[in-house]
Amino acid sequence: MMPMSILGSAIGAILLLVLPASAFSAIVPVLIVFGLLMVAFGPRIQAWSREHHHEAGMAPRWQFPALLGGILVAGIYGGYFGAAQGVILMGLLSTLATGDLQRLNGIKNVLGTCVNIVAALVFLVVARDHIDWWVVLFITIGAIIGGFLGASIGRRLPPPVLRAVILVVGVVGIVKLVWFS
């Protein structure tokens, strides 16, 4: 999954530099809603998939390629915009990957970190003169603190509570993007 995140992030960062700002503004809320739906209904979809398509404990053939394609798209989105990328990744992982929600949350954190690092490197190499270093400093501090707190809290929350927190954060993100941008 990591190579798909890295490739997607590089593509997204380059798109940010070459496309007008309005290019993704219509699709961002739709992607977040899609991620929220996957988080909300992921367990039911996984159960249905296991019941109807799994043979001898194997996932359907389409599931892993769909996950990789989704990770690539989430990486593009993250490299371009980034907000609520975690919700989209959790939706993909909770629908198409196996494991408990805490483990999937850890995978999401690693993939999201890769996307952010690659996008930052692209911007550093290609658009260094457009970087506001004070903003970088404050975002870095917030990301580090949020990452440690989020990981610590996320591991302790029961899956239904973690799922509810993810849904609330996603809805707040949509409200912010649609009505307060």
Backbone as JSON Lines, residues from 0, in Angstrom:
{"i":0,"aa":"M","n":[0.81,-1.2,0.0],"ca":[0.0,0.0,0.0],"c":[0.86,1.27,0.0]}
{"i":1,"aa":"M","n":[2.02,1.2,0.64],"ca":[2.85,2.4,0.75],"c":[3.3,2.94,-0.62]}
{"i":2,"aa":"P","n":[3.76,2.08,-1.54],"ca":[4.13,2.62,-2.86],"c":[2.98,3.34,-3.56]}
{"i":3,"aa":"M","n":[1.76,2.85,-3.39],"ca":[0.61,3.52,-4.02],"c":[0.37,4.89,-3.36]}
{"i":4,"aa":"S","n":[0.54,4.97,-2.05],"ca":[0.4,6.25,-1.36],"c":[1.46,7.24,-1.83]}
{"i":5,"aa":"I","n":[2.68,6.77,-1.96],"ca":[3.79,7.64,-2.38],"c":[3.57,8.14,-3.8]}
{"i":6,"aa":"L","n":[3.23,7.23,-4.71],"ca":[2.96,7.63,-6.09],"c":[1.79,8.6,-6.17]}
{"i":7,"aa":"G","n":[0.71,8.28,-5.47],"ca":[-0.45,9.16,-5.48],"c":[-0.14,10.53,-4.93]}
{"i":8,"aa":"S","n":[0.63,10.6,-3.87],"ca":[0.98,11.88,-3.27],"c":[1.79,12.74,-4.23]}
{"i":9,"aa":"A","n":[2.75,12.14,-4.91],"ca":[3.55,12.9,-5.88],"c":[2.66,13.44,-7.0]}
{"i":10,"aa":"I","n":[1.74,12.61,-7.48],"ca":[0.82,13.06,-8.53],"c":[-0.06,14.21,-8.01]}
{"i":11,"aa":"G","n":[-0.6,14.05,-6.82],"ca":[-1.46,15.08,-6.24],"c":[-0.74,16.4,-6.02]}
{"i":12,"aa":"A","n":[0.49,16.33,-5.52],"ca":[1.26,17.55,-5.28],"c":[1.56,18.27,-6.6]}
{"i":13,"aa":"I","n":[1.89,17.52,-7.62],"ca":[2.14,18.13,-8.93],"c":[0.86,18.73,-9.49]}
{"i":14,"aa":"L","n":[-0.27,18.03,-9.32],"ca":[-1.55,18.59,-9.77],"c":[-1.87,19.91,-9.06]}
{"i":15,"aa":"L","n":[-1.56,19.98,-7.78],"ca":[-1.79,21.23,-7.03],"c":[-1.01,22.38,-7.64]}
{"i":16,"aa":"L","n":[0.18,22.09,-8.11],"ca":[1.03,23.13,-8.67],"c":[0.63,23.55,-10.07]}
{"i":17,"aa":"V","n":[-0.05,22.68,-10.82],"ca":[-0.35,22.99,-12.22],"c":[-1.82,23.29,-12.51]}
{"i":18,"aa":"L","n":[-2.73,22.85,-11.65],"ca":[-4.16,23.07,-11.89],"c":[-4.67,24.29,-11.13]}
{"i":19,"aa":"P","n":[-5.76,24.89,-11.63],"ca":[-6.35,26.0,-10.87],"c":[-6.93,25.48,-9.55]}
{"i":20,"aa":"A","n":[-7.01,26.36,-8.57],"ca":[-7.46,25.98,-7.23],"c":[-8.87,25.4,-7.25]}
{"i":21,"aa":"S","n":[-9.69,25.82,-8.19],"ca":[-11.08,25.36,-8.22],"c":[-11.25,23.94,-8.75]}
{"i":22,"aa":"A","n":[-10.18,23.35,-9.28],"ca":[-10.29,22.05,-9.96],"c":[-10.83,20.94,-9.06]}
{"i":23,"aa":"F","n":[-10.41,20.9,-7.81],"ca":[-10.86,19.82,-6.93],"c":[-11.93,20.26,-5.93]}
{"i":24,"aa":"S","n":[-12.25,21.54,-5.9],"ca":[-13.15,22.04,-4.84],"c":[-14.52,21.37,-4.86]}
{"i":25,"aa":"A","n":[-15.01,20.99,-6.01],"ca":[-16.31,20.33,-6.07],"c":[-16.24,18.87,-5.62]}
{"i":26,"aa":"I","n":[-15.11,18.22,-5.86],"ca":[-15.01,16.79,-5.56],"c":[-14.62,16.51,-4.11]}
{"i":27,"aa":"V","n":[-13.97,17.45,-3.44],"ca":[-13.49,17.19,-2.08],"c":[-14.61,16.76,-1.13]}
{"i":28,"aa":"P","n":[-15.73,17.51,-1.02],"ca":[-16.79,17.05,-0.13],"c":[-17.35,15.68,-0.52]}
{"i":29,"aa":"V","n":[-17.41,15.4,-1.8],"ca":[-17.91,14.1,-2.27],"c":[-16.98,12.98,-1.81]}
{"i":30,"aa":"L","n":[-15.67,13.2,-1.91],"ca":[-14.72,12.18,-1.46],"c":[-14.83,11.95,0.04]}
{"i":31,"aa":"I","n":[-15.01,13.02,0.8],"ca":[-15.14,12.86,2.25],"c":[-16.42,12.09,2.58]}
{"i":32,"aa":"V","n":[-17.53,12.41,1.92],"ca":[-18.77,11.67,2.14],"c":[-18.57,10.2,1.79]}
{"i":33,"aa":"F","n":[-17.89,9.93,0.69],"ca":[-17.61,8.55,0.29],"c":[-16.81,7.84,1.38]}
{"i":34,"aa":"G","n":[-15.78,8.51,1.91],"ca":[-15.0,7.93,3.0],"c":[-15.84,7.66,4.24]}
{"i":35,"aa":"L","n":[-16.7,8.61,4.58],"ca":[-17.58,8.43,5.75],"c":[-18.52,7.25,5.56]}
{"i":36,"aa":"L","n":[-19.07,7.12,4.37],"ca":[-19.95,5.98,4.1],"c":[-19.2,4.67,4.24]}
{"i":37,"aa":"M","n":[-17.95,4.65,3.78],"ca":[-17.15,3.43,3.91],"c":[-16.84,3.13,5.37]}
{"i":38,"aa":"V","n":[-16.56,4.17,6.17],"ca":[-16.31,3.95,7.6],"c":[-17.58,3.43,8.27]}
{"i":39,"aa":"A","n":[-18.71,4.06,7.94],"ca":[-19.98,3.69,8.58],"c":[-20.42,2.29,8.19]}
{"i":40,"aa":"F","n":[-20.3,1.95,6.91],"ca":[-20.84,0.67,6.43],"c":[-19.77,-0.37,6.14]}
{"i":41,"aa":"G","n":[-18.5,-0.04,6.39],"ca":[-17.41,-0.97,6.13],"c":[-17.58,-2.33,6.78]}
{"i":42,"aa":"P","n":[-17.91,-2.38,8.07],"ca":[-18.07,-3.7,8.7],"c":[-19.18,-4.53,8.05]}
{"i":43,"aa":"R","n":[-20.27,-3.9,7.67],"ca":[-21.36,-4.64,7.01],"c":[-20.93,-5.13,5.63]}
{"i":44,"aa":"I","n":[-20.19,-4.27,4.92],"ca":[-19.71,-4.66,3.59],"c":[-18.71,-5.8,3.72]}
{"i":45,"aa":"Q","n":[-17.81,-5.72,4.71],"ca":[-16.85,-6.8,4.92],"c":[-17.57,-8.11,5.25]}
{"i":46,"aa":"A","n":[-18.56,-8.04,6.11],"ca":[-19.31,-9.25,6.49],"c":[-20.02,-9.84,5.28]}
{"i":47,"aa":"W","n":[-20.65,-8.98,4.48],"ca":[-21.34,-9.44,3.28],"c":[-20.34,-10.08,2.33]}
{"i":48,"aa":"S","n":[-19.2,-9.45,2.15],"ca":[-18.18,-9.97,1.24],"c":[-17.68,-11.33,1.71]}
{"i":49,"aa":"R","n":[-17.42,-11.46,3.01],"ca":[-16.97,-12.75,3.55],"c":[-18.02,-13.82,3.33]}
{"i":50,"aa":"E","n":[-19.28,-13.46,3.55],"ca":[-20.37,-14.43,3.43],"c":[-20.62,-14.86,1.99]}
{"i":51,"aa":"H","n":[-20.51,-13.94,1.06],"ca":[-20.89,-14.23,-0.32],"c":[-19.74,-14.5,-1.28]}
{"i":52,"aa":"H","n":[-18.55,-14.05,-0.97],"ca":[-17.49,-14.16,-1.96],"c":[-16.23,-14.88,-1.49]}
{"i":53,"aa":"H","n":[-16.05,-15.02,-0.23],"ca":[-14.82,-15.64,0.24],"c":[-14.93,-17.16,0.15]}
{"i":54,"aa":"E","n":[-13.91,-17.74,-0.42],"ca":[-13.85,-19.2,-0.49],"c":[-12.58,-19.62,0.26]}
{"i":55,"aa":"A","n":[-12.72,-20.52,1.17],"ca":[-11.59,-21.03,1.95],"c":[-10.81,-19.9,2.61]}
{"i":56,"aa":"G","n":[-11.53,-18.89,3.11],"ca":[-10.89,-17.8,3.82],"c":[-10.19,-16.77,2.94]}
{"i":57,"aa":"M","n":[-10.33,-16.9,1.62],"ca":[-9.67,-15.97,0.72],"c":[-10.62,-14.83,0.35]}
{"i":58,"aa":"A","n":[-10.07,-13.64,0.22],"ca":[-10.85,-12.48,-0.21],"c":[-11.14,-12.6,-1.7]}
{"i":59,"aa":"P","n":[-12.19,-11.95,-2.17],"ca":[-12.46,-11.96,-3.61],"c":[-11.28,-11.34,-4.37]}
{"i":60,"aa":"R","n":[-11.09,-11.78,-5.62],"ca":[-9.95,-11.32,-6.41],"c":[-9.94,-9.8,-6.62]}
{"i":61,"aa":"W","n":[-11.08,-9.19,-6.67],"ca":[-11.16,-7.75,-6.93],"c":[-10.8,-6.9,-5.72]}
{"i":62,"aa":"Q","n":[-10.81,-7.49,-4.52],"ca":[-10.71,-6.69,-3.3],"c":[-9.35,-6.01,-3.14]}
{"i":63,"aa":"F","n":[-8.25,-6.71,-3.31],"ca":[-6.93,-6.1,-3.12],"c":[-6.62,-5.08,-4.2]}
{"i":64,"aa":"P","n":[-6.87,-5.38,-5.49],"ca":[-6.66,-4.32,-6.5],"c":[-7.54,-3.08,-6.25]}
{"i":65,"aa":"A","n":[-8.76,-3.3,-5.78],"ca":[-9.62,-2.16,-5.46],"c":[-9.03,-1.35,-4.31]}
{"i":66,"aa":"L","n":[-8.49,-2.03,-3.31],"ca":[-7.85,-1.35,-2.19],"c":[-6.65,-0.54,-2.68]}
{"i":67,"aa":"L","n":[-5.8,-1.15,-3.5],"ca":[-4.62,-0.43,-4.02],"c":[-5.03,0.77,-4.87]}
{"i":68,"aa":"G","n":[-6.04,0.6,-5.71],"ca":[-6.53,1.73,-6.51],"c":[-7.08,2.84,-5.63]}
{"i":69,"aa":"G","n":[-7.8,2.46,-4.6],"ca":[-8.34,3.44,-3.67],"c":[-7.23,4.16,-2.91]}
{"i":70,"aa":"I","n":[-6.19,3.43,-2.53],"ca":[-5.05,4.03,-1.83],"c":[-4.34,5.02,-2.76]}
{"i":71,"aa":"L","n":[-4.21,4.67,-4.04],"ca":[-3.61,5.59,-5.01],"c":[-4.43,6.88,-5.11]}
{"i":72,"aa":"V","n":[-5.74,6.75,-5.24],"ca":[-6.62,7.92,-5.34],"c":[-6.55,8.74,-4.04]}
{"i":73,"aa":"A","n":[-6.56,8.07,-2.89],"ca":[-6.45,8.79,-1.62],"c":[-5.1,9.51,-1.53]}
{"i":74,"aa":"G","n":[-4.05,8.91,-2.06],"ca":[-2.74,9.56,-2.09],"c":[-2.75,10.79,-2.97]}
{"i":75,"aa":"I","n":[-3.4,10.7,-4.13],"ca":[-3.53,11.87,-5.01],"c":[-4.28,12.97,-4.28]}
{"i":76,"aa":"Y","n":[-5.39,12.6,-3.68],"ca":[-6.18,13.56,-2.91],"c":[-5.35,14.17,-1.78]}
{"i":77,"aa":"G","n":[-4.61,13.34,-1.05],"ca":[-3.8,13.83,0.05],"c":[-2.66,14.73,-0.39]}
{"i":78,"aa":"G","n":[-2.03,14.41,-1.51],"ca":[-0.96,15.26,-2.03],"c":[-1.49,16.58,-2.55]}
{"i":79,"aa":"Y","n":[-2.73,16.57,-3.02],"ca":[-3.34,17.78,-3.56],"c":[-3.97,18.64,-2.48]}
{"i":80,"aa":"F","n":[-4.72,18.02,-1.58],"ca":[-5.52,18.78,-0.63],"c":[-5.25,18.38,0.81]}
{"i":81,"aa":"G","n":[-5.37,17.11,1.13],"ca":[-4.99,16.6,2.44],"c":[-6.07,16.55,3.5]}
{"i":82,"aa":"A","n":[-6.94,17.56,3.57],"ca":[-7.94,17.59,4.64],"c":[-8.84,16.36,4.56]}
{"i":83,"aa":"A","n":[-9.06,15.73,5.67],"ca":[-9.91,14.54,5.82],"c":[-9.38,13.33,5.03]}
{"i":84,"aa":"Q","n":[-8.09,13.37,4.65],"ca":[-7.5,12.21,3.99],"c":[-7.59,10.98,4.89]}
{"i":85,"aa":"G","n":[-7.46,11.18,6.19],"ca":[-7.55,10.07,7.13],"c":[-8.92,9.41,7.12]}
{"i":86,"aa":"V","n":[-9.97,10.2,6.95],"ca":[-11.32,9.65,6.89],"c":[-11.46,8.79,5.63]}
{"i":87,"aa":"I","n":[-10.93,9.29,4.52],"ca":[-11.01,8.52,3.27],"c":[-10.2,7.23,3.4]}
{"i":88,"aa":"L","n":[-9.0,7.32,3.96],"ca":[-8.19,6.11,4.14],"c":[-8.86,5.12,5.08]}
{"i":89,"aa":"M","n":[-9.44,5.61,6.18],"ca":[-10.13,4.69,7.1],"c":[-11.32,4.04,6.41]}
{"i":90,"aa":"G","n":[-12.02,4.79,5.58],"ca":[-13.12,4.2,4.84],"c":[-12.65,3.08,3.94]}
{"i":91,"aa":"L","n":[-11.59,3.33,3.19],"ca":[-11.04,2.3,2.3],"c":[-10.57,1.08,3.09]}
{"i":92,"aa":"L","n":[-9.79,1.34,4.13],"ca":[-9.23,0.23,4.9],"c":[-10.31,-0.56,5.63]}
{"i":93,"aa":"S","n":[-11.28,0.14,6.2],"ca":[-12.31,-0.6,6.96],"c":[-13.24,-1.36,6.04]}
{"i":94,"aa":"T","n":[-13.28,-0.99,4.78],"ca":[-14.14,-1.69,3.83],"c":[-13.39,-2.81,3.11]}
{"i":95,"aa":"L","n":[-12.15,-2.55,2.71],"ca":[-11.46,-3.47,1.81],"c":[-10.28,-4.22,2.43]}
{"i":96,"aa":"A","n":[-9.83,-3.82,3.63],"ca":[-8.72,-4.51,4.27],"c":[-9.24,-5.32,5.45]}
{"i":97,"aa":"T","n":[-8.41,-6.19,5.96],"ca":[-8.81,-6.98,7.12],"c":[-8.05,-6.49,8.34]}
{"i":98,"aa":"G","n":[-8.62,-6.7,9.48],"ca":[-7.99,-6.31,10.73],"c":[-8.94,-5.48,11.57]}
{"i":99,"aa":"D","n":[-8.61,-5.37,12.85],"ca":[-9.46,-4.57,13.72],"c":[-9.23,-3.09,13.43]}
{"i":100,"aa":"L","n":[-10.14,-2.27,13.89],"ca":[-10.12,-0.85,13.59],"c":[-8.86,-0.16,14.11]}
{"i":101,"aa":"Q","n":[-8.36,-0.58,15.26],"ca":[-7.14,0.03,15.79],"c":[-5.94,-0.25,14.89]}
{"i":102,"aa":"R","n":[-5.83,-1.47,14.4],"ca":[-4.73,-1.81,13.49],"c":[-4.85,-1.03,12.19]}
{"i":103,"aa":"L","n":[-6.06,-0.95,11.65],"ca":[-6.28,-0.21,10.41],"c":[-5.99,1.28,10.63]}
{"i":104,"aa":"N","n":[-6.3,1.8,11.81],"ca":[-6.0,3.19,12.13],"c":[-4.49,3.42,12.11]}
{"i":105,"aa":"G","n":[-3.72,2.47,12.6],"ca":[-2.26,2.58,12.55],"c":[-1.75,2.59,11.11]}
{"i":106,"aa":"I","n":[-2.3,1.71,10.28],"ca":[-1.92,1.68,8.87],"c":[-2.25,3.02,8.22]}
{"i":107,"aa":"K","n":[-3.44,3.54,8.54],"ca":[-3.86,4.85,8.01],"c":[-2.86,5.93,8.4]}
{"i":108,"aa":"N","n":[-2.4,5.9,9.64],"ca":[-1.44,6.91,10.1],"c":[-0.13,6.82,9.33]}
{"i":109,"aa":"V","n":[0.36,5.62,9.08],"ca":[1.61,5.45,8.33],"c":[1.43,5.93,6.89]}
{"i":110,"aa":"L","n":[0.33,5.53,6.25],"ca":[0.1,5.95,4.87],"c":[-0.07,7.46,4.77]}
{"i":111,"aa":"G","n":[-0.82,8.04,5.69],"ca":[-1.01,9.49,5.69],"c":[0.3,10.24,5.9]}
{"i":112,"aa":"T","n":[1.15,9.72,6.76],"ca":[2.45,10.34,6.99],"c":[3.3,10.28,5.73]}
{"i":113,"aa":"C","n":[3.29,9.15,5.05],"ca":[4.04,9.02,3.79],"c":[3.56,10.04,2.77]}
{"i":114,"aa":"V","n":[2.24,10.17,2.64],"ca":[1.68,11.12,1.69],"c":[2.13,12.53,2.02]}
{"i":115,"aa":"N","n":[2.07,12.9,3.29],"ca":[2.44,14.26,3.68],"c":[3.93,14.53,3.45]}
{"i":116,"aa":"I","n":[4.77,13.55,3.73],"ca":[6.21,13.73,3.53],"c":[6.52,13.88,2.05]}
{"i":117,"aa":"V","n":[5.95,13.03,1.22],"ca":[6.22,13.1,-0.22],"c":[5.71,14.43,-0.8]}
{"i":118,"aa":"A","n":[4.5,14.84,-0.43],"ca":[3.98,16.12,-0.92],"c":[4.88,17.27,-0.47]}
{"i":119,"aa":"A","n":[5.31,17.24,0.78],"ca":[6.19,18.29,1.27],"c":[7.5,18.33,0.49]}
{"i":120,"aa":"L","n":[8.06,17.17,0.18],"ca":[9.3,17.12,-0.6],"c":[9.09,17.66,-2.01]}
{"i":121,"aa":"V","n":[7.96,17.32,-2.63],"ca":[7.67,17.85,-3.97],"c":[7.59,19.37,-3.91]}
{"i":122,"aa":"F","n":[6.86,19.91,-2.94],"ca":[6.74,21.36,-2.83],"c":[8.09,21.99,-2.54]}
{"i":123,"aa":"L","n":[8.9,21.35,-1.72],"ca":[10.22,21.87,-1.38],"c":[11.12,21.94,-2.6]}
{"i":124,"aa":"V","n":[11.06,20.92,-3.44],"ca":[11.92,20.87,-4.62],"c":[11.38,21.78,-5.74]}
{"i":125,"aa":"V","n":[10.07,21.76,-5.96],"ca":[9.49,22.43,-7.12],"c":[9.03,23.86,-6.84]}
{"i":126,"aa":"A","n":[8.55,24.13,-5.63],"ca":[7.94,25.43,-5.36],"c":[8.47,26.06,-4.07]}
{"i":127,"aa":"R","n":[9.75,25.96,-3.85],"ca":[10.36,26.44,-2.61],"c":[10.04,27.91,-2.34]}
{"i":128,"aa":"D","n":[9.99,28.74,-3.37],"ca":[9.75,30.17,-3.18],"c":[8.32,30.5,-2.78]}
{"i":129,"aa":"H","n":[7.41,29.54,-2.83],"ca":[6.01,29.76,-2.45],"c":[5.69,29.24,-1.04]}
{"i":130,"aa":"I","n":[6.69,28.76,-0.33],"ca":[6.47,28.16,0.99],"c":[6.54,29.24,2.06]}
{"i":131,"aa":"D","n":[5.52,29.28,2.92],"ca":[5.51,30.15,4.09],"c":[6.01,29.31,5.26]}
{"i":132,"aa":"W","n":[7.25,29.53,5.69],"ca":[7.89,28.68,6.67],"c":[7.25,28.77,8.05]}
{"i":133,"aa":"W","n":[6.62,29.88,8.38],"ca":[5.9,29.97,9.65],"c":[4.7,29.03,9.65]}
{"i":134,"aa":"V","n":[4.0,28.99,8.54],"ca":[2.86,28.07,8.42],"c":[3.37,26.63,8.52]}
{"i":135,"aa":"V","n":[4.47,26.34,7.86],"ca":[5.07,24.99,7.93],"c":[5.38,24.62,9.38]}
{"i":136,"aa":"L","n":[5.96,25.55,10.11],"ca":[6.32,25.3,11.5],"c":[5.08,24.95,12.33]}
{"i":137,"aa":"F","n":[4.03,25.77,12.21],"ca":[2.84,25.54,13.02],"c":[2.09,24.27,12.6]}
{"i":138,"aa":"I","n":[2.05,23.99,11.32],"ca":[1.41,22.75,10.87],"c":[2.21,21.54,11.36]}
{"i":139,"aa":"T","n":[3.52,21.63,11.32],"ca":[4.37,20.53,11.79],"c":[4.16,20.27,13.28]}
{"i":140,"aa":"I","n":[4.16,21.34,14.07],"ca":[3.94,21.19,15.51],"c":[2.57,20.56,15.76]}
{"i":141,"aa":"G","n":[1.54,21.07,15.1],"ca":[0.19,20.53,15.27],"c":[0.09,19.08,14.83]}
{"i":142,"aa":"A","n":[0.74,18.74,13.71],"ca":[0.68,17.36,13.21],"c":[1.38,16.4,14.15]}
{"i":143,"aa":"I","n":[2.52,16.8,14.71],"ca":[3.24,15.92,15.63],"c":[2.44,15.71,16.9]}
{"i":144,"aa":"I","n":[1.95,16.8,17.48],"ca":[1.15,16.67,18.71],"c":[-0.12,15.86,18.43]}
{"i":145,"aa":"G","n":[-0.81,16.19,17.35],"ca":[-2.03,15.47,16.99],"c":[-1.77,14.0,16.7]}
{"i":146,"aa":"G","n":[-0.65,13.71,16.05],"ca":[-0.32,12.32,15.74],"c":[-0.1,11.48,16.99]}
{"i":147,"aa":"F","n":[0.66,12.04,17.94],"ca":[0.9,11.3,19.18],"c":[-0.38,11.16,20.0]}
{"i":148,"aa":"L","n":[-1.11,12.24,20.14],"ca":[-2.36,12.17,20.91],"c":[-3.38,11.26,20.22]}
{"i":149,"aa":"G","n":[-3.52,11.42,18.91],"ca":[-4.49,10.61,18.18],"c":[-4.18,9.12,18.25]}
{"i":150,"aa":"A","n":[-2.91,8.79,18.08],"ca":[-2.52,7.37,18.16],"c":[-2.75,6.82,19.55]}
{"i":151,"aa":"S","n":[-2.4,7.59,20.56],"ca":[-2.57,7.14,21.93],"c":[-4.05,6.94,22.27]}
{"i":152,"aa":"I","n":[-4.86,7.89,21.9],"ca":[-6.29,7.81,22.19],"c":[-6.95,6.74,21.31]}
{"i":153,"aa":"G","n":[-6.59,6.7,20.03],"ca":[-7.21,5.75,19.1],"c":[-7.01,4.3,19.49]}
{"i":154,"aa":"R","n":[-5.85,3.98,20.08],"ca":[-5.59,2.6,20.5],"c":[-6.47,2.19,21.67]}
{"i":155,"aa":"R","n":[-6.88,3.15,22.47],"ca":[-7.65,2.84,23.68],"c":[-9.16,2.82,23.46]}
{"i":156,"aa":"L","n":[-9.61,3.45,22.4],"ca":[-11.06,3.54,22.18],"c":[-11.62,2.23,21.64]}
{"i":157,"aa":"P","n":[-12.78,1.82,22.11],"ca":[-13.43,0.65,21.52],"c":[-13.8,0.97,20.06]}
{"i":158,"aa":"P","n":[-13.78,-0.03,19.18],"ca":[-14.06,0.21,17.76],"c":[-15.32,1.04,17.47]}
{"i":159,"aa":"P","n":[-16.46,0.78,18.13],"ca":[-17.64,1.61,17.81],"c":[-17.43,3.1,18.17]}
{"i":160,"aa":"V","n":[-16.71,3.36,19.25],"ca":[-16.44,4.75,19.63],"c":[-15.47,5.39,18.64]}
{"i":161,"aa":"L","n":[-14.41,4.67,18.27],"ca":[-13.45,5.18,17.3],"c":[-14.16,5.47,15.97]}
{"i":162,"aa":"R","n":[-15.03,4.56,15.55],"ca":[-15.78,4.76,14.31],"c":[-16.64,6.03,14.42]}
{"i":163,"aa":"A","n":[-17.28,6.24,15.56],"ca":[-18.11,7.43,15.78],"c":[-17.26,8.71,15.73]}
{"i":164,"aa":"V","n":[-16.07,8.67,16.33],"ca":[-15.18,9.83,16.3],"c":[-14.78,10.15,14.87]}
{"i":165,"aa":"I","n":[-14.43,9.12,14.11],"ca":[-14.06,9.32,12.7],"c":[-15.21,9.95,11.94]}
{"i":166,"aa":"L","n":[-16.43,9.47,12.17],"ca":[-17.59,10.02,11.48],"c":[-17.83,11.48,11.86]}
{"i":167,"aa":"V","n":[-17.69,11.8,13.13],"ca":[-17.89,13.19,13.56],"c":[-16.85,14.11,12.93]}
{"i":168,"aa":"V","n":[-15.59,13.69,12.94],"ca":[-14.53,14.5,12.34],"c":[-14.82,14.7,10.84]}
{"i":169,"aa":"G","n":[-15.25,13.66,10.17],"ca":[-15.56,13.77,8.75],"c":[-16.71,14.72,8.47]}
{"i":170,"aa":"V","n":[-17.77,14.64,9.27],"ca":[-18.91,15.54,9.09],"c":[-18.49,16.99,9.35]}
{"i":171,"aa":"V","n":[-17.69,17.2,10.38],"ca":[-17.2,18.56,10.66],"c":[-16.38,19.07,9.47]}
{"i":172,"aa":"G","n":[-15.55,18.2,8.89],"ca":[-14.76,18.58,7.72],"c":[-15.63,18.97,6.54]}
{"i":173,"aa":"I","n":[-16.69,18.2,6.3],"ca":[-17.59,18.52,5.19],"c":[-18.28,19.86,5.44]}
{"i":174,"aa":"V","n":[-18.8,20.07,6.65],"ca":[-19.47,21.33,6.99],"c":[-18.5,22.5,6.77]}
{"i":175,"aa":"K","n":[-17.26,22.34,7.24],"ca":[-16.27,23.4,7.08],"c":[-16.02,23.69,5.62]}
{"i":176,"aa":"L","n":[-15.83,22.67,4.82],"ca":[-15.51,22.85,3.4],"c":[-16.69,23.43,2.61]}
{"i":177,"aa":"V","n":[-17.88,22.96,2.89],"ca":[-19.03,23.37,2.09],"c":[-19.56,24.74,2.51]}
{"i":178,"aa":"W","n":[-19.63,25.01,3.79],"ca":[-20.27,26.24,4.25],"c":[-19.31,27.32,4.75]}
{"i":179,"aa":"F","n":[-18.07,26.96,5.05],"ca":[-17.16,27.97,5.64],"c":[-15.86,28.13,4.86]}
{"i":180,"aa":"S","n":[-15.84,27.79,3.59],"ca":[-14.62,27.96,2.79],"c":[-14.67,29.22,1.97]}
